[in-house]
């Protein structure tokens, strides 16, 4: 207990050198801070900013390539869909034409068979 009271009493400041001491230490702190900022700017910030700019350019290039590829894919898709629609229409026309032809053939065969039956009856 005695040691603690001695520490507390010796830590009290009597005179100048308190929390806001504006002697020669303030300009030294400012100079140290400015030197630190200059050194950090040279060593850390400039290389970091160049890396960030390169990365940004890389990302923008990739995004533009991706959008170009997507636009081309959409164009190809619409072309293929148009071709598919035209082929489907042609196929449907072929089916209807073949059905008509088949129906006509059946009608002709039916007429022939009916004529043959009539001749046989006579």
Buried (B, 14 or more C-beta within 10 A) or exposed (E): EEEEEEEEEEEEEEEEEEEEEEEEEEEEEEEEEEEEEEEEEEEEEEEEEEEEEEEEEEEEEEEEEEEEEEEEEEEEEEEEEEEEEEEEEEEEEEEEEEEEEEEEEEEEEEEEEEEEEEEEEE
